[in-house]
Amino acid sequence: MTMTYAKSYPKILAHSLCTNMLLVPPKDLALDGSSDVNGTTIKSTDRKMTLEEWIVEGGIGRLSYAILAAQSCEEDIQEMHKTERQKIVDKYSDGKE
């Protein structure tokens, strides 16, 4: 769950790390879901570090905080999924699918 959230919802997990764990990720992390520049593949030395990579690089301590942060934002992410699923169900009910 933790690394999935770091990959799929990096801004939410980073916010949870800051507000709930008081662990502030570096400002230069790629939090937009991509670590490339302008949609192009670039050398690993030129790209921004992802939140996933930053968590792993921090060892067991940073991973532990990330696990707790992921647990604290789990309800919000589940609510997003429910809302998304309800939109799909509504489209079927309206005969648009």
C-alpha positions in Angstrom: 0.0 0.0 0.0 2.7 2.5 0.9 4.7 2.3 -2.3 1.5 2.2 -4.3 0.4 5.4 -2.7 3.9 6.9 -3.3 3.6 6.1 -7.0 0.0 6.8 -7.6 -0.7 9.5 -5.1 2.6 11.2 -4.3 1.2 14.6 -3.5 -1.3 13.1 -1.0 1.4 10.9 0.7 3.9 13.8 0.8 1.3 16.0 2.4 0.6 13.3 5.0 4.3 12.9 5.7 4.5 16.6 6.3 1.4 17.1 8.4 1.1 13.9 10.3 4.7 12.7 10.6 6.5 16.1 10.5 8.8 14.6 7.9 9.3 17.0 5.0 10.3 15.5 1.7 12.7 17.7 -0.4 11.0 20.3 -2.6 12.7 19.0 -5.7 11.0 15.6 -5.7 8.9 14.7 -8.8 5.4 14.7 -7.2 3.5 15.0 -10.4 3.6 11.2 -11.1 6.5 11.4 -13.5 10.2 11.7 -13.1 11.0 12.7 -16.7 11.2 16.1 -18.3 8.7 17.2 -20.9 7.5 13.6 -21.5 10.9 12.5 -22.8 13.1 9.7 -21.5 16.3 11.2 -20.0 19.4 9.9 -18.2 18.9 8.9 -14.6 21.4 11.6 -13.5 19.2 14.4 -15.0 15.8 13.3 -13.8 14.1 14.2 -10.5 13.9 11.7 -7.7 10.4 10.3 -7.1 8.8 10.0 -3.7 9.1 6.2 -3.9 12.9 6.5 -4.5 13.2 9.0 -1.7 11.4 6.8 0.8 13.5 3.7 -0.2 16.8 5.7 0.0 15.9 6.8 3.6 16.1 3.3 4.9 13.9 1.7 7.5 13.2 5.0 9.4 11.8 6.8 6.4 9.9 3.7 5.3 8.3 3.4 8.7 7.1 7.0 8.6 5.8 6.5 5.1 3.8 3.4 6.2 2.2 5.5 9.0 1.5 8.3 6.6 0.0 6.0 4.1 -2.3 4.6 6.8 -3.4 8.1 7.8 -4.4 9.0 4.2 -5.9 5.6 3.3 -9.5 6.7 4.1 -9.2 9.7 1.8 -7.8 7.6 -1.1 -10.6 5.1 -0.6 -13.1 7.9 -0.8 -11.6 9.1 -4.1 -12.0 5.5 -5.4 -15.6 5.4 -4.3 -16.4 8.7 -6.0 -14.7 7.5 -9.2 -16.6 4.2 -9.1 -19.9 6.1 -8.5 -19.3 8.2 -11.6 -18.9 5.0 -13.6 -22.1 3.5 -12.1 -24.0 6.7 -12.8 -23.0 6.6 -16.5 -24.3 3.0 -16.7 -27.6 4.1 -15.0 -28.0 7.0 -17.4 -27.4 4.7 -20.4 -24.3 6.4 -21.5 -22.1 3.3 -21.3 
